[in-house]
Amino acid sequence: MLTTLAFLSALAAPQGPSNPPVVINEFAYDQYVQSGASEILEFVELYNRTNAPVDISGWTLTNTNYNPAVTVLVYTVPPNTTLAAGAFYVMGNAVIPNVNQVLTPTGGFTELFRNDKNALTIKDSNGAIVDTVVYENNQSTTTQIPANLYEGEAIWDNHQNASGFESGYSRLRDGYDTNNNGRDFRCITWTPGTTNNRPNLVPYLGLYDTFNNNDNLPEFGASYKYGRAVDPTVVVTPPINPNVIPASPQGGKAAIFWDETGGGNMNMLLTDVGDEFVLESWVYFDSRPEVGGEYETWSIGVTGGSGGLYNTPDPSRTLFTVPSANGNTGISWTFQNTATTSILYLIDHNDGGPDWKIIGQISLQQGVNDGWQRLRLQVSGDKVEGYFGGTFGGLDGTRITGKRSAPQLGGIYVGYREFVGNNGTTRPPTVDLLSISTPVARVERIGVAKATTVGTPDLDAFGFPRLGDASFRLDLSGLKPNQNSVLLVGSAALPTPIDLGLFGGQSGSFLYINTLFTLNLATGATGTSTLPLPLPNNPSFQGATLFFQDFDLDTALGIPLPFGNTNALKIVVGS
Protein backbone atom coordinates (compact mmCIF):
# COMPACT_ATOMS: atom_id res chain seq x y z
CA MET A 1 0.00 0.00 0.00
CA LEU A 2 1.34 3.46 -0.85
CA THR A 3 0.83 4.59 2.75
CA THR A 4 3.24 1.97 4.10
CA LEU A 5 5.70 1.89 1.21
CA ALA A 6 6.24 5.66 1.11
CA PHE A 7 6.83 5.82 4.85
CA LEU A 8 9.23 2.87 4.99
CA SER A 9 11.18 3.97 1.92
CA ALA A 10 11.64 7.44 3.41
CA LEU A 11 13.14 5.91 6.55
CA ALA A 12 15.23 3.27 4.80
CA ALA A 13 16.78 5.44 2.09
CA PRO A 14 20.46 6.39 2.45
CA GLN A 15 20.96 9.51 4.54
CA GLY A 16 22.14 12.64 2.74
CA PRO A 17 21.36 16.31 2.24
CA SER A 18 17.90 15.49 0.79
CA ASN A 19 17.19 12.72 3.31
CA PRO A 20 18.56 14.04 6.61
CA PRO A 21 19.08 12.06 9.83
CA VAL A 22 17.36 14.82 11.82
CA VAL A 23 14.32 16.75 10.62
CA ILE A 24 12.14 19.62 11.74
CA ASN A 25 9.28 17.42 12.89
CA GLU A 26 6.83 20.01 14.22
CA PHE A 27 6.62 23.75 14.83
CA ALA A 28 4.31 26.54 16.01
CA TYR A 29 5.18 30.16 15.31
CA ASP A 30 2.32 32.63 15.79
CA GLN A 31 0.37 32.67 19.03
CA TYR A 32 -2.97 34.46 18.85
CA VAL A 33 -2.78 36.90 21.78
CA GLN A 34 -4.19 40.20 23.01
CA SER A 35 -2.59 43.31 21.53
CA GLY A 36 0.76 44.12 23.13
CA ALA A 37 1.24 40.71 24.76
CA SER A 38 4.22 38.49 24.08
CA GLU A 39 3.88 35.34 22.03
CA ILE A 40 4.89 32.58 24.45
CA LEU A 41 3.60 29.44 22.73
CA GLU A 42 6.20 28.95 19.99
CA PHE A 43 8.58 26.05 19.41
CA VAL A 44 10.44 23.88 16.94
CA GLU A 45 10.72 20.14 17.51
CA LEU A 46 13.62 18.16 16.03
CA TYR A 47 13.41 14.40 15.54
CA ASN A 48 16.17 11.84 15.03
CA ARG A 49 14.75 9.54 12.40
CA THR A 50 17.69 7.11 12.42
CA ASN A 51 18.55 4.13 14.61
CA ALA A 52 21.72 5.74 16.00
CA PRO A 53 22.39 8.76 18.26
CA VAL A 54 23.27 12.07 16.57
CA ASP A 55 25.48 14.73 18.18
CA ILE A 56 23.70 18.04 17.56
CA SER A 57 26.07 20.19 19.64
CA GLY A 58 26.57 23.58 18.02
CA TRP A 59 23.77 23.08 15.50
CA THR A 60 21.78 26.22 14.75
CA LEU A 61 18.14 26.95 14.20
CA THR A 62 17.61 30.04 12.05
CA ASN A 63 14.50 32.03 11.16
CA THR A 64 15.01 33.82 7.83
CA ASN A 65 12.60 36.48 6.53
CA TYR A 66 11.82 37.06 2.86
CA ASN A 67 12.96 40.66 3.32
CA PRO A 68 16.78 40.65 3.16
CA ALA A 69 16.88 43.79 5.33
CA VAL A 70 15.27 41.96 8.27
CA THR A 71 17.58 40.33 10.83
CA VAL A 72 18.01 36.57 10.66
CA LEU A 73 17.21 35.08 14.07
CA VAL A 74 19.72 32.42 15.18
CA TYR A 75 19.46 29.93 18.07
CA THR A 76 22.35 27.58 18.89
CA VAL A 77 22.16 24.12 20.46
CA PRO A 78 24.41 23.92 23.57
CA PRO A 79 27.59 21.79 23.72
CA ASN A 80 27.39 18.12 24.69
CA THR A 81 23.89 17.64 23.28
CA THR A 82 23.16 14.24 21.79
CA LEU A 83 19.83 13.28 20.28
CA ALA A 84 19.12 9.60 20.82
CA ALA A 85 17.69 7.39 18.10
CA GLY A 86 13.97 8.09 17.69
CA ALA A 87 14.14 10.97 20.19
CA PHE A 88 12.72 14.49 20.09
CA TYR A 89 14.43 17.79 20.93
CA VAL A 90 12.13 20.77 21.60
CA MET A 91 13.42 24.36 21.33
CA GLY A 92 10.93 26.98 22.45
CA ASN A 93 9.35 29.04 25.20
CA ALA A 94 9.66 27.89 28.80
CA VAL A 95 5.95 27.04 29.03
CA ILE A 96 6.03 24.63 26.06
CA PRO A 97 5.45 21.03 27.20
CA ASN A 98 8.58 18.85 27.13
CA VAL A 99 10.85 21.76 26.16
CA ASN A 100 14.54 20.77 26.08
CA GLN A 101 16.08 24.14 25.27
CA VAL A 102 14.41 27.35 26.40
CA LEU A 103 14.80 30.08 23.80
CA THR A 104 14.69 33.83 24.41
CA PRO A 105 13.53 36.28 21.72
CA THR A 106 16.41 38.17 20.12
CA GLY A 107 16.89 41.25 17.96
CA GLY A 108 14.30 43.30 19.85
CA PHE A 109 11.47 40.92 18.95
CA THR A 110 8.84 39.70 21.43
CA GLU A 111 8.46 36.45 19.50
CA LEU A 112 10.82 33.58 18.78
CA PHE A 113 9.79 33.21 15.16
CA ARG A 114 8.28 35.79 12.84
CA ASN A 115 4.72 35.60 11.60
CA ASP A 116 5.04 36.32 7.90
CA LYS A 117 6.94 34.63 5.07
CA ASN A 118 9.92 32.92 6.69
CA ALA A 119 12.15 29.87 6.64
CA LEU A 120 13.01 27.69 9.61
CA THR A 121 16.34 25.99 8.96
CA ILE A 122 18.55 23.69 10.99
CA LYS A 123 22.27 23.62 10.16
CA ASP A 124 24.96 21.36 11.53
CA SER A 125 28.05 22.61 13.36
CA ASN A 126 29.80 23.12 9.99
CA GLY A 127 26.99 25.33 8.70
CA ALA A 128 25.57 22.75 6.27
CA ILE A 129 21.78 22.73 5.89
CA VAL A 130 20.24 19.65 7.49
CA ASP A 131 16.55 20.47 7.05
CA THR A 132 14.45 23.48 6.13
CA VAL A 133 10.82 24.55 5.75
CA VAL A 134 9.28 27.76 4.42
CA TYR A 135 5.90 28.88 5.80
CA GLU A 136 3.38 31.58 4.80
CA ASN A 137 4.69 31.55 1.25
CA ASN A 138 1.61 33.53 0.22
CA GLN A 139 2.86 36.71 1.86
CA SER A 140 4.92 37.81 -1.12
CA THR A 141 4.90 36.43 -4.63
CA THR A 142 7.61 38.81 -5.85
CA THR A 143 10.23 38.55 -3.09
CA GLN A 144 11.42 35.08 -2.22
CA ILE A 145 13.24 33.31 0.55
CA PRO A 146 16.66 32.13 -0.76
CA ALA A 147 16.07 29.17 -3.06
CA ASN A 148 18.25 26.76 -1.05
CA LEU A 149 15.86 27.15 1.91
CA TYR A 150 12.92 25.68 -0.01
CA GLU A 151 12.13 21.97 0.00
CA GLY A 152 9.52 21.38 -2.68
CA GLU A 153 6.37 23.45 -2.24
CA ALA A 154 6.37 25.69 0.82
CA ILE A 155 3.56 25.78 3.35
CA TRP A 156 1.35 28.30 1.63
CA ASP A 157 -1.29 29.35 4.11
CA ASN A 158 -1.27 31.46 7.28
CA HIS A 159 -1.68 30.08 10.78
CA GLN A 160 -2.28 31.33 14.28
CA ASN A 161 -1.88 29.20 17.38
CA ALA A 162 -4.87 30.09 19.56
CA SER A 163 -4.38 29.55 23.29
CA GLY A 164 -6.64 26.73 24.41
CA PHE A 165 -6.61 25.20 20.93
CA GLU A 166 -2.85 24.75 20.63
CA SER A 167 -2.00 23.71 17.11
CA GLY A 168 0.89 23.95 14.71
CA TYR A 169 2.42 22.19 11.73
CA SER A 170 3.37 18.55 12.18
CA ARG A 171 4.91 16.05 9.82
CA LEU A 172 2.24 13.55 8.87
CA ARG A 173 4.13 10.93 10.85
CA ASP A 174 7.37 11.24 12.77
CA GLY A 175 10.20 11.75 10.30
CA TYR A 176 7.99 11.40 7.21
CA ASP A 177 9.86 13.26 4.46
CA THR A 178 9.19 13.25 0.71
CA ASN A 179 11.24 16.44 0.21
CA ASN A 180 8.04 18.37 -0.47
CA ASN A 181 6.97 20.33 2.60
CA GLY A 182 3.58 21.08 1.10
CA ARG A 183 2.84 17.36 1.35
CA ASP A 184 4.86 16.44 4.43
CA PHE A 185 3.16 18.72 6.98
CA ARG A 186 -0.38 19.32 8.17
CA CYS A 187 -1.91 21.76 10.64
CA ILE A 188 -3.12 19.78 13.66
CA THR A 189 -3.26 19.86 17.46
CA TRP A 190 0.33 20.07 18.67
CA THR A 191 2.37 17.31 20.37
CA PRO A 192 5.77 18.86 21.33
CA GLY A 193 8.22 16.26 22.58
CA THR A 194 5.91 13.35 21.78
CA THR A 195 4.93 11.44 18.67
CA ASN A 196 3.03 12.98 15.76
CA ASN A 197 1.63 9.53 14.94
CA ARG A 198 -2.10 9.35 15.55
CA PRO A 199 -4.37 6.37 16.20
CA ASN A 200 -6.43 5.25 13.24
CA LEU A 201 -10.06 6.37 13.74
CA VAL A 202 -11.16 5.12 10.31
CA PRO A 203 -13.73 3.73 9.79
CA TYR A 204 -15.49 6.69 11.43
CA LEU A 205 -19.23 7.22 11.66
CA GLY A 206 -20.53 10.52 12.98
CA LEU A 207 -23.98 10.16 14.55
CA TYR A 208 -24.60 13.13 16.82
CA ASP A 209 -28.02 12.40 18.33
CA THR A 210 -26.64 11.42 21.75
CA PHE A 211 -24.86 14.76 22.23
CA ASN A 212 -26.35 17.76 23.98
CA ASN A 213 -26.74 20.99 22.06
CA ASN A 214 -23.37 22.75 21.64
CA ASP A 215 -21.33 19.79 22.92
CA ASN A 216 -17.82 19.59 21.49
CA LEU A 217 -17.02 16.72 19.15
CA PRO A 218 -14.04 14.95 20.77
CA GLU A 219 -12.67 13.29 17.63
CA PHE A 220 -11.94 16.65 15.98
CA GLY A 221 -9.19 19.11 16.80
CA ALA A 222 -9.63 22.81 16.11
CA SER A 223 -7.79 26.00 15.31
CA TYR A 224 -10.32 28.29 17.07
CA LYS A 225 -13.55 26.43 17.81
CA TYR A 226 -14.34 22.74 18.07
CA GLY A 227 -16.89 21.06 15.88
CA ARG A 228 -20.13 20.94 17.88
CA ALA A 229 -23.41 19.07 17.93
CA VAL A 230 -26.54 21.13 17.23
CA ASP A 231 -30.25 20.65 16.72
CA PRO A 232 -30.58 22.26 13.27
CA THR A 233 -34.29 22.95 13.81
CA VAL A 234 -33.79 25.40 16.70
CA VAL A 235 -31.60 28.36 17.64
CA VAL A 236 -30.46 28.27 21.26
CA THR A 237 -28.21 30.54 23.34
CA PRO A 238 -25.37 30.80 22.54
CA PRO A 239 -26.39 30.67 18.86
CA ILE A 240 -24.00 27.97 17.62
CA ASN A 241 -26.68 27.07 15.07
CA PRO A 242 -27.11 30.47 13.37
CA ASN A 243 -30.59 29.90 11.93
CA VAL A 244 -33.32 27.30 11.70
CA ILE A 245 -33.03 24.66 8.98
CA PRO A 246 -34.84 21.32 8.59
CA ALA A 247 -33.50 18.17 10.20
CA SER A 248 -31.32 16.02 7.96
CA PRO A 249 -32.78 12.91 6.31
CA GLN A 250 -31.10 10.95 9.10
CA GLY A 251 -32.91 13.10 11.68
CA GLY A 252 -31.90 14.29 15.12
CA LYS A 253 -28.81 16.39 15.77
CA ALA A 254 -26.13 17.32 13.29
CA ALA A 255 -22.53 18.59 13.48
CA ILE A 256 -21.51 22.16 12.70
CA PHE A 257 -17.99 23.50 12.11
CA TRP A 258 -17.25 27.24 12.47
CA ASP A 259 -16.14 30.11 14.69
CA GLU A 260 -19.31 32.03 15.52
CA THR A 261 -17.27 35.12 16.51
CA GLY A 262 -16.30 35.58 12.86
CA GLY A 263 -13.40 34.93 10.53
CA GLY A 264 -12.07 31.50 9.69
CA ASN A 265 -11.74 28.17 11.43
CA MET A 266 -10.38 24.74 10.62
CA ASN A 267 -11.17 21.39 12.19
CA MET A 268 -9.22 18.20 11.65
CA LEU A 269 -10.10 14.60 12.45
CA LEU A 270 -7.48 13.43 14.96
CA THR A 271 -6.64 10.28 13.03
CA ASP A 272 -3.70 8.75 11.24
CA VAL A 273 -3.16 9.84 7.65
CA GLY A 274 -4.01 7.82 4.55
CA ASP A 275 -3.71 7.97 0.77
CA GLU A 276 -7.23 6.73 0.02
CA PHE A 277 -10.58 7.44 1.63
CA VAL A 278 -14.31 7.31 1.03
CA LEU A 279 -16.19 10.16 2.70
CA GLU A 280 -19.97 10.33 2.57
CA SER A 281 -22.40 12.53 4.49
CA TRP A 282 -25.60 14.50 4.45
CA VAL A 283 -24.58 18.15 4.03
CA TYR A 284 -26.75 21.26 4.14
CA PHE A 285 -26.37 23.78 1.28
CA ASP A 286 -27.74 27.32 1.57
CA SER A 287 -27.54 29.03 -1.81
CA ARG A 288 -29.42 32.20 -0.91
CA PRO A 289 -27.50 35.08 -2.53
CA GLU A 290 -25.22 37.00 -0.17
CA VAL A 291 -25.23 40.78 0.14
CA GLY A 292 -23.13 42.44 -2.56
CA GLY A 293 -19.41 42.04 -1.83
CA GLU A 294 -19.99 39.38 0.84
CA TYR A 295 -19.30 35.66 0.61
CA GLU A 296 -18.81 32.49 2.63
CA THR A 297 -16.84 29.37 1.77
CA TRP A 298 -16.27 25.94 3.23
CA SER A 299 -14.24 22.85 2.33
CA ILE A 300 -14.49 19.21 3.33
CA GLY A 301 -11.26 17.51 2.32
CA VAL A 302 -9.38 14.21 2.39
CA THR A 303 -5.72 13.16 1.95
CA GLY A 304 -4.62 16.66 2.94
CA GLY A 305 -5.09 19.52 5.34
CA SER A 306 -5.65 23.26 5.59
CA GLY A 307 -4.45 26.28 7.56
CA GLY A 308 -5.79 27.37 10.91
CA LEU A 309 -7.21 30.60 9.52
CA TYR A 310 -8.76 28.81 6.53
CA ASN A 311 -8.13 31.84 4.36
CA THR A 312 -10.81 32.18 1.70
CA PRO A 313 -10.04 29.95 -1.29
CA ASP A 314 -10.57 31.32 -4.77
CA PRO A 315 -11.50 28.34 -6.97
CA SER A 316 -12.68 30.55 -9.82
CA ARG A 317 -9.59 32.79 -9.58
CA THR A 318 -11.86 35.84 -9.66
CA LEU A 319 -12.06 37.01 -6.03
CA PHE A 320 -8.47 38.17 -5.61
CA THR A 321 -5.80 39.74 -7.79
CA VAL A 322 -3.06 37.59 -6.20
CA PRO A 323 -3.16 33.84 -5.48
CA SER A 324 -5.31 32.88 -2.53
CA ALA A 325 -3.53 32.19 0.77
CA ASN A 326 -5.89 29.32 1.51
CA GLY A 327 -3.34 26.51 1.42
CA ASN A 328 -5.71 23.54 1.21
CA THR A 329 -3.94 20.33 0.23
CA GLY A 330 -5.27 17.01 -1.05
CA ILE A 331 -8.77 16.72 -2.53
CA SER A 332 -11.82 18.64 -1.35
CA TRP A 333 -15.41 19.47 -2.01
CA THR A 334 -15.42 23.27 -1.70
CA PHE A 335 -18.64 25.29 -1.61
CA GLN A 336 -18.58 29.04 -2.23
CA ASN A 337 -21.63 31.28 -2.00
CA THR A 338 -21.47 34.91 -3.14
CA ALA A 339 -23.95 37.60 -4.17
CA THR A 340 -23.97 36.28 -7.74
CA THR A 341 -22.97 32.60 -7.70
CA SER A 342 -23.44 29.49 -5.60
CA ILE A 343 -21.03 26.79 -6.75
CA LEU A 344 -19.80 23.47 -5.40
CA TYR A 345 -16.32 22.61 -6.66
CA LEU A 346 -14.42 19.33 -6.64
CA ILE A 347 -10.78 20.45 -6.37
CA ASP A 348 -7.35 18.86 -6.53
CA HIS A 349 -5.30 21.17 -4.28
CA ASN A 350 -2.15 19.08 -4.74
CA ASP A 351 0.53 20.36 -2.31
CA GLY A 352 -1.09 23.66 -1.37
CA GLY A 353 0.34 26.18 -3.82
CA PRO A 354 -1.58 28.28 -6.36
CA ASP A 355 -1.69 25.52 -8.99
CA TRP A 356 -4.91 23.88 -7.78
CA LYS A 357 -7.06 22.19 -10.41
CA ILE A 358 -10.85 22.13 -10.59
CA ILE A 359 -11.92 18.58 -11.41
CA GLY A 360 -15.58 19.56 -11.78
CA GLN A 361 -18.22 21.97 -10.50
CA ILE A 362 -21.96 22.14 -9.89
CA SER A 363 -24.08 25.29 -9.81
CA LEU A 364 -26.66 25.45 -7.03
CA GLN A 365 -29.95 27.29 -7.11
CA GLN A 366 -32.08 28.21 -4.12
CA GLY A 367 -35.04 25.89 -3.73
CA VAL A 368 -33.95 23.71 -6.66
CA ASN A 369 -30.88 21.71 -5.66
CA ASP A 370 -29.79 23.15 -2.30
CA GLY A 371 -30.86 22.14 1.23
CA TRP A 372 -29.81 18.74 2.55
CA GLN A 373 -27.90 16.77 -0.10
CA ARG A 374 -25.86 13.59 -0.08
CA LEU A 375 -22.17 14.34 -0.68
CA ARG A 376 -19.69 11.58 -1.43
CA LEU A 377 -15.98 11.70 -2.21
CA GLN A 378 -13.69 8.77 -3.00
CA VAL A 379 -9.95 9.09 -3.59
CA SER A 380 -7.80 6.07 -4.44
CA GLY A 381 -4.70 5.74 -6.59
CA ASP A 382 -4.73 8.58 -9.09
CA LYS A 383 -8.54 8.59 -9.33
CA VAL A 384 -11.11 10.92 -7.77
CA GLU A 385 -14.87 10.44 -7.83
CA GLY A 386 -17.55 12.64 -6.29
CA TYR A 387 -21.32 12.38 -6.00
CA PHE A 388 -23.70 15.25 -5.23
CA GLY A 389 -27.30 14.43 -4.40
CA GLY A 390 -29.00 11.10 -4.74
CA THR A 391 -29.33 8.25 -2.27
CA PHE A 392 -26.92 7.76 0.60
CA GLY A 393 -24.60 4.98 -0.55
CA GLY A 394 -26.23 4.91 -3.97
CA LEU A 395 -25.04 5.38 -7.53
CA ASP A 396 -27.53 8.11 -8.37
CA GLY A 397 -27.05 11.87 -8.21
CA THR A 398 -24.55 13.98 -10.13
CA ARG A 399 -21.23 12.18 -10.59
CA ILE A 400 -17.89 13.84 -11.28
CA THR A 401 -14.76 11.81 -12.01
CA GLY A 402 -11.17 12.82 -12.63
CA LYS A 403 -7.55 12.32 -11.68
CA ARG A 404 -5.43 13.91 -8.99
CA SER A 405 -1.96 15.31 -9.54
CA ALA A 406 -0.31 12.59 -7.48
CA PRO A 407 -1.29 10.16 -4.74
CA GLN A 408 -0.35 11.59 -1.36
CA LEU A 409 -0.82 10.96 2.33
CA GLY A 410 -3.01 13.31 4.32
CA GLY A 411 -5.82 13.69 6.79
CA ILE A 412 -9.49 14.69 6.96
CA TYR A 413 -10.38 18.35 7.46
CA VAL A 414 -13.27 20.83 7.46
CA GLY A 415 -12.63 24.55 6.94
CA TYR A 416 -14.98 27.54 6.94
CA ARG A 417 -14.56 31.28 6.46
CA GLU A 418 -17.17 33.97 6.15
CA PHE A 419 -17.13 37.57 5.05
CA VAL A 420 -20.69 38.53 5.94
CA GLY A 421 -22.21 41.27 8.03
CA ASN A 422 -24.98 39.26 9.68
CA ASN A 423 -24.09 35.86 11.13
CA GLY A 424 -27.79 35.05 11.32
CA THR A 425 -27.80 34.55 7.55
CA THR A 426 -24.73 32.32 7.40
CA ARG A 427 -24.70 28.58 6.97
CA PRO A 428 -21.39 27.03 8.07
CA PRO A 429 -20.68 23.42 7.06
CA THR A 430 -23.42 21.37 8.70
CA VAL A 431 -23.26 17.59 8.33
CA ASP A 432 -24.98 14.46 9.57
CA LEU A 433 -24.23 10.76 9.26
CA LEU A 434 -20.59 11.53 8.43
CA SER A 435 -19.05 8.27 7.22
CA ILE A 436 -15.32 7.92 6.52
CA SER A 437 -13.79 4.62 5.46
CA THR A 438 -11.08 3.09 3.30
CA PRO A 439 -12.44 1.93 -0.05
CA VAL A 440 -12.92 -1.64 -1.18
CA ALA A 441 -13.70 -0.63 -4.76
CA ARG A 442 -10.51 0.61 -6.34
CA VAL A 443 -8.59 0.98 -9.56
CA GLU A 444 -4.80 0.66 -9.46
CA ARG A 445 -2.34 1.38 -12.25
CA ILE A 446 0.56 -1.04 -12.71
CA GLY A 447 3.66 -0.30 -14.73
CA VAL A 448 4.11 2.13 -17.60
CA ALA A 449 2.89 2.51 -21.17
CA LYS A 450 4.99 2.28 -24.31
CA ALA A 451 4.15 4.46 -27.32
CA THR A 452 3.48 3.51 -30.92
CA THR A 453 4.35 5.82 -33.80
CA VAL A 454 1.02 7.64 -33.37
CA GLY A 455 0.81 8.11 -29.62
CA THR A 456 0.94 6.54 -26.18
CA PRO A 457 -1.84 4.05 -25.44
CA ASP A 458 -3.71 4.63 -22.19
CA LEU A 459 -6.06 2.36 -20.24
CA ASP A 460 -8.27 3.74 -17.48
CA ALA A 461 -11.64 3.14 -15.81
CA PHE A 462 -14.66 5.40 -15.61
CA GLY A 463 -15.19 5.82 -11.88
CA PHE A 464 -14.70 3.06 -9.33
CA PRO A 465 -16.05 -0.51 -9.75
CA ARG A 466 -18.95 -0.45 -7.28
CA LEU A 467 -21.58 -3.18 -7.02
CA GLY A 468 -24.67 -2.33 -9.03
CA ASP A 469 -22.95 0.22 -11.27
CA ALA A 470 -24.33 -0.54 -14.72
CA SER A 471 -22.29 2.30 -16.23
CA PHE A 472 -18.84 1.07 -15.18
CA ARG A 473 -16.47 0.71 -18.13
CA LEU A 474 -12.87 0.72 -19.27
CA ASP A 475 -11.71 3.58 -21.50
CA LEU A 476 -8.82 3.29 -23.94
CA SER A 477 -7.21 6.17 -25.82
CA GLY A 478 -4.03 6.97 -27.78
CA LEU A 479 -4.51 3.89 -29.96
CA LYS A 480 -3.94 3.53 -33.70
CA PRO A 481 -7.20 4.45 -35.46
CA ASN A 482 -9.41 2.13 -37.46
CA GLN A 483 -8.05 -1.21 -36.38
CA ASN A 484 -8.47 -3.81 -33.63
CA SER A 485 -6.50 -3.45 -30.42
CA VAL A 486 -5.84 -6.50 -28.23
CA LEU A 487 -7.02 -6.27 -24.61
CA LEU A 488 -5.60 -8.91 -22.27
CA VAL A 489 -7.70 -9.98 -19.28
CA GLY A 490 -5.94 -11.66 -16.38
CA SER A 491 -6.35 -13.04 -12.88
CA ALA A 492 -3.17 -11.68 -11.31
CA ALA A 493 -0.19 -9.44 -11.82
CA LEU A 494 3.03 -11.18 -12.80
CA PRO A 495 5.51 -11.28 -9.90
CA THR A 496 8.17 -10.15 -12.36
CA PRO A 497 6.99 -8.32 -15.52
CA ILE A 498 8.14 -9.90 -18.77
CA ASP A 499 10.50 -7.72 -20.80
CA LEU A 500 9.13 -7.95 -24.33
CA GLY A 501 12.29 -6.39 -25.69
CA LEU A 502 13.90 -9.80 -25.20
CA PHE A 503 11.44 -11.31 -27.67
CA GLY A 504 11.52 -8.70 -30.45
CA GLY A 505 9.38 -6.06 -28.81
CA GLN A 506 10.24 -2.46 -28.02
CA SER A 507 12.83 -1.70 -25.39
CA GLY A 508 10.90 -0.77 -22.25
CA SER A 509 7.77 -2.67 -23.25
CA PHE A 510 6.55 -5.09 -20.57
CA LEU A 511 3.78 -7.61 -20.03
CA TYR A 512 2.44 -7.07 -16.51
CA ILE A 513 -0.41 -9.57 -16.09
CA ASN A 514 -1.07 -13.29 -16.09
CA THR A 515 -3.44 -13.58 -19.06
CA LEU A 516 -6.64 -15.65 -19.02
CA PHE A 517 -8.06 -14.56 -22.38
CA THR A 518 -7.96 -11.72 -24.91
CA LEU A 519 -10.55 -9.41 -26.49
CA ASN A 520 -10.34 -7.52 -29.78
CA LEU A 521 -11.56 -3.92 -29.46
CA ALA A 522 -12.29 -1.72 -32.48
CA THR A 523 -10.52 1.64 -32.15
CA GLY A 524 -12.50 3.76 -34.64
CA ALA A 525 -11.34 6.96 -36.32
CA THR A 526 -10.39 8.66 -33.02
CA GLY A 527 -8.09 5.92 -31.78
CA THR A 528 -10.29 5.30 -28.75
CA SER A 529 -12.33 2.38 -27.53
CA THR A 530 -14.47 1.39 -24.55
CA LEU A 531 -15.31 -1.87 -22.86
CA PRO A 532 -18.58 -1.78 -20.88
CA LEU A 533 -18.34 -3.77 -17.63
CA PRO A 534 -21.76 -3.45 -15.96
CA LEU A 535 -21.44 -4.69 -12.40
CA PRO A 536 -24.25 -6.71 -10.80
CA ASN A 537 -25.58 -5.72 -7.40
CA ASN A 538 -24.54 -9.06 -5.96
CA PRO A 539 -22.61 -9.15 -2.65
CA SER A 540 -20.81 -12.33 -3.74
CA PHE A 541 -18.81 -10.18 -6.19
CA GLN A 542 -17.43 -8.03 -3.33
CA GLY A 543 -13.63 -8.07 -3.59
CA ALA A 544 -13.58 -9.71 -7.03
CA THR A 545 -10.34 -8.74 -8.79
CA LEU A 546 -9.40 -8.61 -12.47
CA PHE A 547 -6.36 -7.30 -14.36
CA PHE A 548 -6.28 -5.70 -17.82
CA GLN A 549 -3.59 -4.57 -20.25
CA ASP A 550 -3.90 -3.51 -23.88
CA PHE A 551 -1.44 -4.09 -26.77
CA ASP A 552 -1.75 -1.96 -29.89
CA LEU A 553 -0.38 -3.24 -33.23
CA ASP A 554 1.78 -0.80 -35.21
CA THR A 555 3.70 -2.36 -38.13
CA ALA A 556 5.43 0.98 -38.72
CA LEU A 557 7.63 0.14 -35.70
CA GLY A 558 9.46 -2.33 -37.98
CA ILE A 559 10.29 -4.87 -35.27
CA PRO A 560 9.27 -8.54 -34.80
CA LEU A 561 6.74 -7.69 -32.04
CA PRO A 562 5.44 -4.34 -33.35
CA PHE A 563 3.27 -3.31 -30.42
CA GLY A 564 2.79 -0.36 -28.14
CA ASN A 565 1.19 -1.10 -24.80
CA THR A 566 -0.81 0.51 -22.05
CA ASN A 567 -0.10 0.32 -18.35
CA ALA A 568 -1.91 -2.55 -16.64
CA LEU A 569 -5.03 -1.92 -14.58
CA LYS A 570 -6.11 -3.74 -11.44
CA ILE A 571 -9.86 -3.62 -10.77
CA VAL A 572 -11.20 -4.52 -7.31
CA VAL A 573 -15.00 -4.63 -7.04
CA GLY A 574 -16.55 -3.19 -3.89
CA SER A 575 -19.58 -1.41 -2.49
Secondary structure, DSSP 8 states (H G I E B T S, - for coil): -HHHHHHHHHHHS--BTTB-SEEEEEEE--EE--TT------EEEEEE-SSS-EE-TT-EEEEEESSTTS--EEEE--SS-EE-TT-EEEEE-TTSTT-SEE----TT-SSSS-SSSEEEEEE-TTS-EEEEEEE-GGG-SSS---GGG--SS---S---EETTS-EEEEESSTT---S-HHHHEEEEE--TTS--------SEEE--TTS-TT-B-TTEEESSS--EEE-TT---SS-SS-S-----TT-S-EEE---TTSSEEEEEE-S--BS-EEEEEEEEE------TT-EEEEEEEEEE---TT-----TTS-S-SS-------EEEEEEEEESS-EEEEEEEEETSSS--EEEEEEE--TTTT-EEEEEEEEEETTEEEEEESS-TTSS-SEEEEEE-SS---BEEEEEEEEE-S-GGG----EEEEEEEE--SSEEEEES--B--SS---EEEESS--BTT-TT-EEEEES--SSSEEEEEEEEEEEEEEEEGGGGTS-TT-EEEEEEEEEEEEE-TTTT-EEEE------GGGTT-EEEEEEEEE-GGG-SSS-EEEEEEEEEE-B-
